Amino acid sequence: MEGEEEEELMEPKDLENEETEKIQTDDKQIPNQSTNDPSNKNIMRILVATDNHLGYLERDPIRSDDSFNSFEEILKYAHTLKVDMVLLGGDLFHDNKPSRSCLYRTMELFRKYCLGDSPVRIQFLSDQSVNFSNQFHTVNYEDPNFNISLPIFSIHGNHDDPTGEGGLAALDLLSVSNLVNYFGKTEDIDDITVYPLLLGKGETKIAIYGLGNIRDERLYRTFQKQSVKLMRPVESKDEWFNILVLHQNRVAHNPKNYVHEKMIESFIDFVLWGHEHECLVNPQASSVGEFHISQPGSSVATALSEGESKDKFVGLLEVYKNQFRFKPFPLNTVRPFIMDQVILGNSGIHPTQQNDVIQWIEQKVESMIEQAKLKSQGKPNESMLPLIRLKVDYTGYSTINPQKFGQRFQGRVANPNDVLLFYRKKPTATSSNKKQKDGELDVNSIKEKEEDKIKVADFISEFLGNTPSDRLQILSENELFNSLHLFVEKDETDSILKMVDLSLKSTQKYLNSKISSKDAYPDFIAKYIDDNFPLQNQNVSSVNSDLLPTNNPNEFESNLLDEDSHGHEHGHHNHHGQIDNEENEEEETILNQRTIFKTPQPNKTTTTTSSQNSRRKSSQSSQVSITIDDDDEIENDDDDKDFESDEEKTPPSKKRGKNKQVTSSVTKRSRSKK
């Protein structure tokens, strides 16, 4: 065992040839190193894990503790292996709004394993105000008010992403309580700039780039526009070991909803890939680059699928300068999961003998239960009821009630209602556009993968985008989709109401800036809406954009308010088109007397322009300065102020005069048409 620890660190490109020799699948552990060992002072030890899904099935009487048991085992590994830090790849929580009990149990575990007097031997070298979004801007182990012995760094996933009022994630609660270092939060998903966490230990320097989950289609477009920039340290670029942590689709469910390896920067050395639950913890050499990818998978089974049935591991990443070594460690507290499939046509039983068919299936399930007992024998999960999933091809036979059948195994399996999954081979005369794995048709209509669900966006684009008369005038199709997504997936029950209210207020505000009080009668307002709505370029993101009325009444911006990456209002005010409060109140009263949702006229067109105020943040570290790589032809401004337009510098009195002049021109034009 001691000789194993003295094993020479391998170059990333050489690791693939010795993977079998280095990967451990038993319960062996790396011997504890002495703190006086000279080699230990330069080797950074990082425990990596992803998709812990704390709180999954927390109300289930059998499986409520599964996610917490596995996560506690991960923290125990961190103590046993004496790692310098834990790096998590997203989806720490299963729900976007974890319950009070879930938060309590999570914070209880962090306090138990992360607080203590043991010194942290890694130095934080980058500007903390850039890396951390909370108001304290401090890595938790450098806060003098806390004794942190085990630093934990985490990005968010698609289950626990920032949403709701304030754009907060559940990780923000752990961050502000100083239990977790939350990073990888993106404010502008159309122009992403990632500043790395710069860490050092002795002669080893590590740059960790975090990219929290973004809707895959949106991120794909941002990559296509080459608007994802990874900032590199100016000093000694080649001396840093670069790690990318992301939580996105790795498998292409359609051509534009995943991250391809070619999108990853060439200077990256190691990728920690979250979101995919199948455990592929063994680092795999990229097919397009020189980096390696580790996909630890989930630490708890959240679906009865083949990928979840495989053994689960976490990994120990050891880095020395620009070399690394990786060793996986099994999770022994994971509930045993056995999955198999049978074909009734091979049973030799006549389809009319249903009792014999049921008995034959029952014997198969019994053998799977025995297999689960042997698999967990002598392990901490030995006493757990197993998960059993049997896929039955019933082609030529009739089905039986899966729930009624599962009651035979009540108290012997953890999922009695889901033991059986009946399917049959898809008929040969089917559309080639509909592809289904292994030609299986799930008669129970069970969607085992989230990606297979019908998307709300498909309905919106189908019913609202066919002809000009189908397009919405006031509401944005993108914002409608986002609000429906929040309503369904994130349990934001008031998201649609907020979206409609925001759209109405923004439209009223725009009309108030264009129409004078003397012309604000219903017929004129209706005609003005027909002439100028809907707002064009609704497919463009509303991130960091304002609706800016211009001198030309037919030219205006496409977006109404500044919003963050999750569609929440930042509260930026429109400085253009300001009028007296008396006029505001009078005009809003008139506008509210008439419903302004009208079907647009297909023959009328409007002239639009689209512009966006770019906002760039450049930060300089107190120890190490950061810039874009030399290969990037992008200039980084030193000024961190927002650009001001000429109109913003105009005195309010002149603005009011300008608005009256614009309104007057609209009135004259409208009357001339009459």
C-alpha positions in Angstrom: 0.0 0.0 0.0 2.8 2.4 0.7 4.4 1.8 -2.7 1.0 2.7 -4.2 1.2 6.2 -2.7 4.7 6.7 -4.0 3.6 6.0 -7.5 4.9 8.6 -10.0 2.4 11.3 -11.1 1.4 10.8 -14.7 1.2 13.3 -17.5 -2.5 13.6 -18.7 -1.7 12.3 -22.1 -0.1 9.1 -20.6 -2.9 8.3 -18.2 -5.1 6.5 -20.7 -2.5 3.8 -21.3 -2.4 2.9 -17.6 -6.0 3.4 -16.6 -6.6 -0.3 -15.8 -3.6 -0.3 -13.5 -4.6 2.8 -11.6 -8.3 2.4 -11.2 -9.4 0.7 -8.0 -12.8 -0.9 -7.7 -12.4 -2.5 -4.3 -12.4 -0.9 -0.8 -8.7 -0.1 -0.8 -7.8 3.4 0.3 -4.8 5.6 -0.2 -2.6 5.5 3.0 -2.8 8.7 5.1 0.1 10.9 4.4 2.1 12.5 7.1 1.8 16.3 7.2 5.6 16.4 7.4 6.0 14.5 4.1 7.7 17.0 1.7 5.8 15.6 -1.3 2.5 16.3 0.4 3.2 20.0 0.5 3.2 20.2 -3.3 0.4 17.8 -4.1 -3.1 19.1 -4.2 -5.7 16.5 -3.3 -9.3 17.1 -4.5 -12.3 14.9 -4.0 -14.7 15.2 -6.9 -18.4 14.3 -7.0 -21.5 15.5 -8.9 -25.3 15.2 -8.7 -25.9 14.4 -5.1 -29.6 15.3 -5.3 -30.1 15.8 -1.6 -33.8 15.5 -0.6 -34.7 13.1 -3.4 -37.8 11.2 -2.3 -37.4 12.6 1.2 -41.1 11.7 2.0 -40.8 8.1 0.9 -40.9 5.9 3.9 -38.2 3.6 2.5 -35.9 5.7 0.4 -36.0 9.1 2.2 -32.5 8.8 3.6 -30.7 7.5 0.5 -29.3 10.8 -0.8 -28.1 11.9 2.7 -26.5 8.5 3.4 -24.4 8.7 0.2 -23.5 12.3 0.7 -22.3 11.6 4.2 -20.1 8.8 2.9 -18.6 11.3 0.4 -17.7 13.6 3.3 -16.3 10.7 5.2 -14.1 9.9 2.3 -12.9 13.5 2.3 -11.7 13.1 5.9 -10.2 9.7 5.5 -8.2 10.7 2.5 -7.3 14.0 4.0 -8.1 15.9 0.9 -7.4 19.6 0.6 -10.9 20.4 -0.8 -14.1 18.9 -2.2 -15.3 19.9 -5.7 -18.9 19.4 -6.6 -20.3 19.5 -10.2 -23.9 20.7 -9.6 -27.3 19.4 -8.5 -26.4 19.3 -4.8 -30.1 19.5 -4.2 -32.8 17.7 -6.0 -35.4 20.4 -5.8 -35.0 24.1 -6.7 -36.7 24.9 -3.4 -35.5 22.3 -0.9 -37.7 21.7 2.1 -36.8 23.0 5.5 -36.0 19.5 6.6 -33.7 19.0 3.7 -31.8 22.2 4.3 -31.5 21.4 8.0 -30.0 17.9 7.3 -27.7 19.3 4.7 -26.4 22.1 7.0 -26.1 19.6 9.8 -23.7 17.4 7.6 -21.6 20.4 6.6 -21.2 21.6 10.1 -20.3 18.1 11.2 -17.6 17.5 8.6 -16.5 20.9 7.4 -15.9 22.8 10.7 -12.9 22.2 12.8 -9.4 23.3 13.8 -7.4 21.4 11.1 -5.5 24.0 9.0 -6.4 24.4 5.3 -3.1 24.2 3.3 -4.3 25.8 0.0 -3.9 29.4 -0.8 -6.5 31.5 -2.6 -4.7 33.6 -5.2 -7.4 35.3 -7.3 -9.7 38.3 -6.6 -12.4 36.9 -4.3 -14.8 39.8 -5.1 -14.9 38.5 -8.7 -15.2 34.8 -7.9 -18.0 35.0 -5.2 -21.3 36.8 -5.7 -22.4 37.3 -2.1 -21.7 40.6 -0.3 -18.9 39.1 1.8 -16.7 38.1 -1.2 -14.5 35.9 0.9 -13.6 32.2 0.5 -15.0 30.6 3.6 -11.8 29.2 5.2 -10.2 32.7 5.2 -13.0 34.2 7.2 -11.6 34.9 10.7 -15.1 34.3 12.2 -15.2 30.6 11.1 -13.0 27.6 11.6 -13.3 25.7 8.3 -11.2 22.5 8.1 -12.7 21.2 4.8 -13.5 23.7 2.0 -16.2 22.7 -0.4 -16.6 24.4 -3.8 -19.7 23.9 -5.9 -21.5 25.2 -9.0 -25.3 24.9 -9.4 -27.1 22.4 -11.6 -30.4 22.4 -13.5 -32.3 21.2 -10.4 -31.0 23.8 -7.9 -30.3 26.7 -10.3 -30.9 30.4 -9.3 -34.6 31.4 -9.9 -37.4 33.3 -8.2 -37.2 36.7 -6.7 -33.7 38.0 -6.5 -32.3 35.2 -8.7 -31.2 33.2 -5.6 -30.3 29.5 -5.5 -30.4 27.2 -2.6 -26.6 27.2 -2.7 -26.7 31.0 -1.9 -28.1 30.1 1.5 -25.2 27.7 2.1 -22.8 30.3 0.8 -24.0 33.2 3.0 -23.8 30.9 6.0 -20.2 30.2 5.0 -20.6 26.5 4.6 -20.0 26.2 0.9 -18.1 28.3 -1.6 -20.6 28.8 -4.4 -19.1 29.9 -7.8 -19.9 29.6 -11.5 -23.0 31.9 -11.5 -23.5 33.7 -14.8 -25.3 37.1 -15.0 -25.4 37.4 -18.8 -25.9 34.2 -20.7 -25.5 35.9 -24.1 -21.9 37.0 -23.2 -20.3 34.7 -20.7 -17.0 35.5 -19.1 -15.6 33.0 -16.7 -13.0 34.1 -14.1 -11.2 31.1 -12.6 -10.6 30.3 -8.9 -6.8 30.4 -8.6 -5.5 28.1 -5.9 -2.0 27.2 -4.9 -0.3 24.7 -2.7 3.5 24.7 -2.7 4.7 24.4 -6.3 1.3 23.5 -7.6 -1.1 26.0 -9.1 -4.6 25.2 -10.1 -7.2 27.3 -12.0 -10.8 26.1 -11.7 -13.3 27.4 -14.2 -16.9 27.0 -13.1 -19.9 27.2 -15.4 -23.2 26.6 -13.6 -26.1 25.1 -15.6 -27.6 27.1 -18.4 -30.4 25.9 -20.7 -28.6 23.8 -23.2 -30.1 25.3 -26.3 -29.2 28.8 -25.1 -25.7 27.9 -24.2 -25.2 26.2 -27.5 -26.0 29.4 -29.3 -23.7 31.3 -27.0 -20.9 28.9 -27.9 -21.7 29.2 -31.6 -21.4 33.0 -31.3 -18.0 32.5 -29.6 -19.3 34.5 -26.7 -18.0 32.2 -24.0 -14.6 33.5 -22.8 -12.4 31.8 -20.2 -10.0 34.3 -18.6 -6.4 33.1 -18.1 -3.9 34.3 -15.6 -1.3 36.7 -17.0 1.5 35.4 -14.9 3.1 32.0 -16.0 0.1 30.7 -18.0 1.8 27.4 -18.6 2.3 26.7 -15.0 -1.4 26.4 -14.1 -3.3 23.1 -14.1 -6.7 24.1 -15.6 -9.9 22.4 -14.5 -13.3 23.1 -16.0 -16.4 22.2 -14.0 -19.7 22.3 -15.9 -23.2 20.8 -15.6 -24.7 20.3 -19.1 -25.8 17.6 -21.5 -22.9 15.6 -22.7 -25.0 13.3 -24.9 -26.7 15.0 -27.9 -30.4 14.5 -27.6 -30.8 16.8 -30.5 -28.1 18.7 -32.5 -28.3 21.9 -30.5 -28.9 21.0 -26.8 -25.5 19.7 -25.6 -21.9 20.8 -25.2 -19.5 19.2 -27.7 -15.9 18.6 -26.7 -14.7 20.8 -29.5 -16.3 23.8 -27.7 -13.9 23.4 -24.7 -10.8 25.5 -24.8 -7.6 23.8 -25.8 -5.7 24.9 -22.7 -8.0 22.9 -20.3 -6.4 19.9 -18.7 -9.2 18.2 -16.8 -13.0 18.4 -17.1 -15.4 17.5 -14.3 -18.7 16.9 -16.1 -22.0 17.0 -14.1 -25.6 16.3 -15.1 -25.1 12.9 -16.7 -26.0 10.3 -14.1 -24.2 7.3 -15.5 -21.0 6.8 -13.7 -18.0 7.1 -16.0 -15.6 8.3 -13.3 -12.5 6.9 -15.1 -10.9 9.9 -16.9 -11.3 9.5 -20.6 -9.1 11.2 -23.1 -10.9 13.7 -25.3 -11.3 12.8 -29.0 -10.7 16.4 -30.0 -8.3 17.8 -27.4 -5.6 17.0 -25.0 -7.8 17.2 -21.9 -9.4 14.3 -19.9 -13.0 14.1 -18.9 -14.3 12.6 -15.6 -18.1 12.0 -15.3 -18.7 10.7 -11.7 -22.4 10.5 -12.2 -25.0 10.7 -9.5 -24.5 9.5 -5.9 -28.2 8.4 -5.7 -30.4 6.7 -8.2 -33.1 9.1 -9.3 -34.5 7.0 -12.2 -35.0 3.3 -12.8 -32.7 3.3 -15.9 -29.8 1.3 -17.0 -27.3 4.1 -16.4 -28.4 4.5 -12.8 -28.0 0.8 -12.1 -24.2 0.8 -12.5 -21.9 1.0 -9.5 -21.4 4.5 -8.2 -18.0 6.1 -7.4 -16.4 9.4 -6.4 -12.9 10.3 -7.4 -9.7 11.5 -5.8 -7.8 13.9 -8.1 -4.2 14.5 -7.2 -2.3 17.3 -9.0 1.4 18.1 -8.9 2.3 21.1 -11.1 0.9 20.2 -14.6 0.6 16.4 -13.9 -2.3 14.5 -12.3 -3.3 11.2 -11.0 -6.9 10.0 -10.5 -8.3 7.2 -8.3 -12.0 6.3 -7.9 -13.5 5.1 -4.7 -16.8 3.2 -4.5 -19.9 4.4 -2.7 -21.0 1.5 -0.5 -24.1 3.1 1.0 -25.9 3.4 -2.3 -29.1 1.3 -2.4 -28.5 -2.0 -4.4 -30.1 -1.7 -7.8 -30.5 -4.7 -10.2 -32.0 -4.2 -13.7 -32.7 -6.9 -16.2 -35.0 -7.7 -19.2 -36.8 -10.7 -20.5 -38.8 -11.7 -23.6 -42.0 -13.6 -22.9 -41.7 -15.2 -26.3 -38.7 -17.1 -25.0 -40.5 -18.5 -22.0 -42.1 -21.3 -24.0 -45.5 -20.5 -22.3 -48.6 -20.2 -24.4 -50.0 -16.6 -24.4 -53.4 -17.9 -23.1 -51.8 -19.4 -19.9 -51.5 -16.1 -18.0 -51.1 -17.7 -14.6 -48.0 -19.5 -15.8 -46.7 -16.3 -17.4 -47.1 -14.5 -14.0 -45.3 -17.3 -12.2 -42.5 -17.3 -14.7 -42.0 -13.5 -14.2 -42.2 -13.9 -10.5 -39.4 -16.4 -10.5 -37.2 -14.0 -12.5 -37.8 -11.2 -9.9 -36.9 -13.6 -7.1 -33.6 -14.4 -8.7 -32.9 -10.7 -9.1 -33.6 -10.1 -5.4 -31.1 -12.9 -4.5 -28.6 -11.3 -6.9 -29.0 -7.9 -5.0 -28.3 -9.7 -1.7 -25.1 -11.2 -3.0 -24.0 -7.8 -4.5 -24.4 -6.0 -1.1 -23.2 -8.8 1.2 -20.7 -7.4 3.7 -21.3 -3.8 2.8 -23.0 -1.0 4.7 -26.0 -1.2 2.3 -26.5 -4.9 3.0 -29.7 -4.3 5.1 -31.3 -2.0 2.5 -34.2 -3.2 0.4 -33.0 -3.4 -3.2 -34.3 -1.6 -6.2 -35.5 -4.1 -8.8 -36.4 -3.3 -12.3 -37.5 -5.9 -14.9 -38.2 -4.9 -18.5 -40.6 -7.4 -20.1 -41.1 -7.7 -23.8 -44.7 -8.8 -24.1 -44.9 -9.0 -27.9 -47.7 -11.5 -28.6 -48.8 -11.6 -25.0 -51.1 -9.5 -22.8 -49.9 -7.4 -19.9 -50.6 -7.7 -16.2 -51.1 -5.0 -13.7 -47.6 -3.9 -12.5 -48.9 -2.4 -9.3 -50.9 -5.5 -8.3 -47.9 -7.7 -9.2 -45.5 -5.6 -7.2 -47.6 -6.1 -4.0 -46.2 -9.7 -3.9 -42.8 -8.2 -3.0 -44.0 -5.6 -0.5 -41.4 -5.4 2.3 -38.8 -7.1 0.1 -38.0 -4.4 -2.5 -37.8 -0.7 -2.2 -40.0 0.0 -5.3 -42.9 -2.5 -5.3 -45.0 -0.3 -7.7 -42.3 0.0 -10.3 -40.8 -3.5 -10.5 -42.1 -4.3 -14.0 -41.9 -2.2 -17.1 -43.8 -3.7 -20.1 -42.7 -2.9 -23.6 -43.1 -4.4 -27.1 -41.1 -4.1 -30.3 -42.1 -1.1 -32.4 -43.8 -2.0 -35.6 -41.5 -1.9 -38.7 -43.8 0.5 -40.6 -43.1 3.6 -38.6 -41.8 7.0 -39.4 -38.0 7.2 -39.7 -38.1 10.5 -37.9 -39.2 8.9 -34.6 -36.2 7.1 -33.1 -36.5 5.0 -30.0 -33.8 3.1 -28.3 -33.7 -0.7 -29.1 -37.0 -0.4 -30.9 -39.0 -0.4 -27.6 -42.4 1.1 -27.1 -43.2 1.9 -23.5 -46.8 1.0 -23.0 -46.9 2.5 -19.5 -45.9 5.9 -21.0 -43.1 6.2 -18.5 -40.5 8.8 -19.4 -37.3 7.6 -17.9 -35.3 10.5 -19.1 -36.2 14.2 -18.5 -35.0 15.0 -22.1 -37.8 12.8 -23.5 -40.6 15.0 -22.1 -42.7 17.2 -24.4 -41.3 20.7 -24.3 -43.6 23.7 -23.7 -41.5 25.6 -26.2 -42.6 23.3 -29.0 -46.2 24.2 -28.5 -45.4 27.9 -28.3 -43.4 27.9 -31.5 -46.0 25.7 -33.2 -49.1 27.8 -32.4 -47.6 31.3 -32.3 -45.0 31.2 -35.1 -46.7 29.9 -38.2 -48.1 33.1 -39.6 -47.9 36.8 -38.7 -51.5 36.7 -37.4 -50.4 34.1 -34.9 -47.7 36.2 -33.3 -48.3 37.8 -29.9 -48.3 41.6 -29.7 -47.6 42.5 -26.1 -46.2 39.3 -24.6 -42.8 38.0 -25.6 -42.8 34.3 -26.7 -39.4 33.7 -25.1 -40.6 35.2 -21.8 -43.8 33.2 -22.0 -41.8 30.0 -22.4 -39.5 31.0 -19.5 -42.4 31.7 -17.2 -44.1 28.4 -18.1 -40.8 26.6 -17.4 -40.5 28.2 -14.0 -44.2 27.4 -13.3 -43.8 23.7 -14.2 -40.2 22.8 -13.3 -39.4 25.3 -10.5 -42.7 25.6 -8.7 -42.8 29.3 -9.2 -46.6 29.6 -9.0 -46.8 33.3 -9.7 -44.3 33.4 -12.6 -46.9 33.8 -15.3 -48.7 36.5 -13.4 -45.5 38.4 -12.9 -44.6 38.0 -16.6 -47.9 39.4 -17.7 -47.9 42.2 -15.2 -44.3 43.2 -16.2 -45.2 43.1 -19.9 -48.3 45.3 -19.4 -46.4 47.8 -17.3 -43.5 48.0 -19.7 -45.9 48.4 -22.7 -47.8 51.1 -20.9 -44.6 52.9 -20.0 -43.5 52.8 -23.6 -46.9 54.1 -24.9 -46.8 56.9 -22.3 -43.5 58.0 -23.7 -44.9 58.0 -27.3 -48.5 59.3 -27.0 -49.4 62.6 -25.4 -52.4 62.9 -23.1 -54.4 64.8 -25.6 -54.2 62.0 -28.2 -54.7 59.1 -25.8 -58.2 58.2 -26.8 -59.0 54.5 -27.4 -59.2 54.6 -31.2 -55.8 56.3 -31.5 -54.1 54.0 -29.1 -55.5 50.9 -30.9 -54.3 52.2 -34.2 -50.9 53.0 -32.8 -50.6 49.5 -31.4 -51.6 48.0 -34.8 -48.9 50.1 -36.5 -46.0 49.5 -34.1 -46.6 46.1 -32.4 -45.6 43.4 -32.0 -42.1 44.3 -30.9 -39.7 42.6 -33.3 -36.6 40.5 -32.6 -38.3 38.7 -29.7 -36.0 35.8 -30.4 -33.1 38.0 -29.0 -32.4 37.7 -25.3 -33.7 40.4 -23.1 -30.6 40.1 -20.9 -29.1 43.5 -20.1 -31.2 45.4 -22.7 -33.7 48.2 -22.3 -36.6 49.4 -24.4 -35.3 52.7 -25.5 -37.7 55.0 -27.3 -36.0 56.9 -30.1 -36.7 60.0 -32.1 -38.3 58.0 -34.8 -41.7 56.7 -33.6 -41.3 53.6 -35.7 -37.8 52.7 -34.4 -37.5 51.1 -31.0 -35.6 48.4 -29.1 -36.7 44.9 -28.8 -36.6 44.4 -25.1 -38.4 46.0 -22.2 -36.4 45.7 -19.1 -33.0 44.5 -17.9 -33.2 41.0 -16.7 -30.7 38.5 -15.4 -30.0 35.1 -16.9 -33.1 33.6 -15.4 -35.6 36.1 -16.5 -35.9 38.1 -13.3 -36.2 41.9 -13.3 -33.1 43.7 -12.0 -35.0 46.9 -11.5 -33.1 49.0 -13.9 -35.1 52.1 -14.8 -35.8 53.5 -18.2 -34.2 56.9 -18.3 -35.7 57.9 -21.6 -39.1 59.4 -22.3 -39.6 60.8 -18.8 -42.7 63.0 -18.4 -44.4 64.8 -15.6 -46.1 62.8 -12.9 -49.4 64.4 -13.6 -49.2 63.4 -17.2 -48.1 59.9 -16.2 -51.1 59.3 -14.0 -53.6 60.8 -16.5 -52.3 58.7 -19.4 -52.0 55.5 -17.5 -55.7 55.9 -16.4 -56.7 56.4 -20.1 -54.6 53.4 -21.2 -56.0 51.1 -18.6 -59.5 51.7 -19.8 -58.9 49.7 -23.0 -57.5 46.2 -23.5 -54.4 46.4 -25.6 -54.2 42.8 -26.7 -55.1 42.9 -30.4 -54.3 40.6 -33.3 -51.7 42.3 -35.5 -52.6 43.2 -39.1 -50.7 40.9 -41.4 -50.3 43.5 -44.2 -48.7 46.1 -42.0 -45.0 46.2 -41.3 -42.8 48.1 -38.9 -39.2 49.3 -39.1 -37.1 48.1 -36.1 -33.6 48.4 -34.9 -31.9 46.3 -32.4 -29.0 47.4 -30.2 -27.6 46.4 -26.9 -25.6 48.2 -24.4 -22.6 46.0 -23.6 -21.5 45.9 -20.1 -18.1 44.6 -19.3 -16.6 43.8 -16.0 -12.9 43.6 -15.7 -11.3 42.7 -12.4 -7.8 42.6 -11.2 -6.7 40.2 -8.6 -4.9 41.4 -5.5 -2.3 38.7 -6.1 -2.6 37.4 -9.7 -4.0 39.5 -12.6 -6.2 37.8 -15.2 -6.7 38.5 -18.9 -8.1 36.8 -22.0 -5.8 34.3 -23.7 -3.5 35.8 -26.3 -5.3 33.8 -29.0 -8.6 35.6 -28.4 -9.1 38.7 -30.5 -11.2 40.4 -27.8 -10.3 43.7 -26.0 -11.1 43.8 -22.3 -11.9 47.3 -21.0 -10.3 48.4 -17.8 -13.3 50.6 -17.1 -16.1 48.8 -15.2 -18.7 51.5 -15.7 -21.7 51.1 -17.9 -21.7 53.0 -21.1 -23.9 56.1 -21.1 -25.9 57.2 -24.1 -26.0 60.9 -25.1 -29.6 61.0 -24.2 -28.8 59.9 -20.6 -26.7 63.0 -20.3 -29.5 65.2 -21.5 -31.1 67.4 -18.7 -34.6 66.3 -17.8 -36.2 69.5 -19.1 -34.8 68.8 -22.5 -36.0 65.2 -22.4 -39.6 66.3 -21.8 -39.4 68.7 -24.7 -38.0 66.0 -26.9 -40.8 63.6 -25.9 -43.5 66.2 -26.7 -41.8 66.8 -30.1 -41.9 63.0 -30.9 -45.5 62.7 -29.8 -46.4 65.6 -31.9 -44.9 64.0 -35.0 -46.8 60.8 -34.3 -50.1 62.8 -34.0 -49.5 64.7 -37.2 -48.7 61.6 -39.2 -51.7 59.8 -37.9 -54.0 62.6 -38.7 -52.6 63.0 -42.2 -53.4 59.4 -42.9 -57.0 59.9 -41.8 
